[in-house]
Amino acid sequence: MLRPIGLVSTHMECCHLKESVPVLSDLLGFEKLSEQPGEVTLKHPNTDWRLIVHEAGADAPQKQMHNHWGVRVLTKPEIDAAYEYLTAHKEQYGLQQIGKPLHNHGSYSVYFLEPGSNGWEIECYEDVQHKDKVKSLFGGVWAPHWKEPFPKERFCGRGYVPQGFTHGTLAIRDLKGSWKFFSEVLGLSVYQANDHVIYIKQPDTKPYVVCAVRGDYKTFSPNFRFTLALQSVEAVDEAYRRLAVAGKELGITDLREPQSSGASCSFLLRDPDRNWWEIASPN
């Protein structure tokens, strides 16, 4: 079993960076950390993990809403304000779809598709914040993901303030089989939300992935993946050696050789549902 120290980043594939990045920065509060040809690294300033966006051109496959990411606001009126703002600026940002706010899995959320083919959620858990168990429920995924909330002035003129980048999502086929892989191979904590949904996360860090059983999902390139950090380069090398021997028995459907860049090292694997994961040394 791997011993990850955190879910440190996630990768998103879009059609064109010039269309998608303004949505992520202007509407969701991300800030640019770095840029190179065909790739931009972003981070929400109030939470820890990074979003790496890859440009794939007009042929980038459409992602179903099963595979989306989410940011969080503090209050339910902000969700209604976000819906109004997104609707009013739909043409400006090339938004392809905006759903009306709804209650789902304890949250009040608005979902939309950005022009690069990816789904996003703006969520709010105001209704459950008064509950005593919210800090520990499902590993604390409903609790605030930030130390201090941003003031309204941090994101002026929209009626809502994205307080943090909270989660991504994956489609799975077999809840029990996926649970076993996530916990016994990837070393993640698993929490069951209902008969069809589990939350997975590294227990000492905030970001999490919502995994929902779906019968109609697609598989994508490694440009759609989540990155788990191990303790060191040596830990990554050792993990690869062990998985190269026992990976197929453990349910790994593809394993790529390690790649080095400077003092860092990483490799890719595909889980039983053919979703991609990156195993990396700390940055």
N, C-alpha and C positions, 0 to 999 in steps of 0.2 A: 504494500500500500504506500502511495505517495504521502508525504507530510508537507502540504503546502503551507506557506506562511501568509498567503493572501491571494484574493482575486484582484489582480493589479491592473488589468486592462481588458478591453474588448475591442473587436475589430468589426467595422461596418463597411460594406461595399456599396458605392453609389454610382450613378451614371456620370455626373460631372461635379467636380468639387465646387466650381463657381456657383452652382445652383444649391447644393446641399449645405455647404458650410455657413452661408448667411442664415439659413433656417436654424441651425444648431446654435449659432452665436446670438442672433437677434431675437429668437423666439424661445430659446431654452437656456440661455445663460452660459454657454460654454465659451472658453477663451482659448486662443491658439497658443500652443507651446512651441511647435516647430512645424516646418514644411519642407518637403522635397518633391521632386517631380512625381506626380500621381499619388501623393500621400500627404495628409495633414494629421497632426496629433493635437487633440483638444483635451481640455480638462475643465470640469466645473470647479470654480475656485473654492467652494465650500465643502467639497468631498474629495476623497483621495484617489479614486481610480481614473484611468485615462481612457479616452475614446480615440482610436486610430481609424481614420476614414480613408478608404482606398478608392481611387477612380478607375472604373472599368469600362466606361464608354456607354454608348446608347444601348448596347446589348446586355447590360447588367440585368440579371433576372429579377422579376418582381418578387418581393418578399411578402409572404402572407402575414397578416397581423399576428399569427402564431409566433412570429419571430420579431419582436419589437423591443425597444428600450424605454425607460421611464425616468422622469424627473418628478420631484415632489414640491408641492406648495403647502402652506400652513393651514389655510381656511377654505371651506367649501365655496364661499362667494368668489374666491379667486379662480376656481374652476369655471364658474359661469362667465367670469370676465375673460378668462383665457379663450373660451369658446367664441365669445363675441369678437375678441381681437383677431383670432385666427380666421374667422369667417370674413371679417372686414378686410383682411390683408391676404386673402386666399390667392388672388391673382398676382399680387406683388411678389409673393414668395413661391408661386407655382405649386401650391398645395393641392394634392390630387383628391383627397378625401378627408372630410372632417365629420366625425360622429358626434351626435348630441351627448352631453354629459350623462353619465349613468353610474349607478352603484354596482360594484362588482368586487367580490372577495374582500369585503370590508372597506374598500376605498370608494371615493367619488372621483370619477376620472373623465377626461376627454381624450379621445384617440384621433390621430390624423396620420396621413401619409405625406412624407416630404417628397420633393420632385425626383430624388435619386432612387426611389422605389422602396424606402424603408418606413416601417411603422414606428410611431412614437406615442407615448402616453404622458400626460400631465396628471398626476394623481394627488389625492389628499386623504389623509387618515384622521381628520379632525374628530370624527364620530367615535373613534376608539381610544383617543388619547387619555380619556378620563379613567380608563379601566386599569386596575392595579397591575394586571399581568402583562400589559402591553410591552414592557421593557424586556420580558423574557419569552413572550409568545412567539412561536416559530423562530426562535433564535434572535428575537428582537428586530425582525425585519420591518415591523410596523412602527417601531420607535423612531424618533428623529435620527437622521444620519449625520448630523452636524453638531458642532459644539455650541455655536451661537447662531441664531437665525439672522439672515440679512435684513436690513431695514428696507422699506418701500423705495427709498431713494436709490438703492443699488440697481433697480431695474425699472426705471421711471416710464410712465406713459402707457403702461399696458394693463394695469389693474391686477397683475399677479406677479409674484416673485418666485422663480424656481430656486428653491433652497438647496437642492442637492441632486446629484445623479445617483439614483438608487439601485436600479436593476436592469437586467436583460431577461429575455425569455428564450426557451427552446421548446420545440415540439418533440415529443417522445411517443413510442408505440406501446411500450410495456412498462407500467409503473413499477412493478416489483423488480423486474430485471434492471431497469434504469437505476432504481434506488440502490440495488446491490452494487452496480458498477460505480456510481458516484461515491458511495461510502467506502467500499472495500478496495477499489482501485485508485480513484482520485483522492481519497482521504478527506472528503467533504462531509459536513453535517447535513442531514436530510430531515426535513420537517413536512409532515403531511397536512395539507390545507383542506383537502376533501378527497373524494374517491378518484378524482382525475388529475389532481394538481399536487405537486410537491415543490417546496422551496429548498434550494441548496446553497450553501455558503461555507466559507472558512469561518469557524466559530469565533475567532478573535477579531474579525474585521466586519465592516458594515455591508459592503455590496453583496447582492444575492442574485440568483437566477431562478425565475419561475419556470418550472417544467410542467407542461400540460399534455395529457394524452390526446393525440390527434390521429385521425385516420387518413387525412388528405394533405399531409405536409410534404414539402419538397426538401431536397438536400442542396447544399451550396458549396462554393469553393472555399479554400482556407481563408479567404478575405472576410468570411463571417465566422468568427471564433471568439472564445474567451481564453484569457491567459492566467494561469496559475503560477505563482512564484514559489520556488523551493529555496532552501536556506543558502545554497552556494552553487558555484559551477560544478564542484565535485558531486553534489547531490543530484544535479541534473544528469551528469554523465552516468552515475550509478543507476538512476531511475531508468535511463534509456537502456542500459545493458540488461537490466532485469526484465523490462517489458519486451525487449527483442527476443528473449528466450520464452517468456510465458504469456506474451500479449494475446495471442489468438485464443488461448484457453480462457483468458480473462474477459474476452469479448471485444478486444480492439480489432477494428476492421481495416485500419491502415495505420502504418507507423513510418514516419519520415526520419531520415538521419539527422543528427544534431547539426545546427549551424552556429558558427561563432561570429561575433562582431565585437572587436575590441576585447574587453574583459568579460563580456557576457556570452551566454550560451543558451540555446533553446532547441526544442524539437516539437513536431506536430504529431498528434494522434487523432484518430477518428473513433468515436465510441460506438456501442452496438447499434445506435440509431443513426449512425453516419454523420453525427455532428462533430465539428472540429474543435479541438482543444490544443492550446499551446502550453508547454511546460518550460519554464524559463528560470534563469538565475536572477537574483535581485538586480535592479538597475542602479 
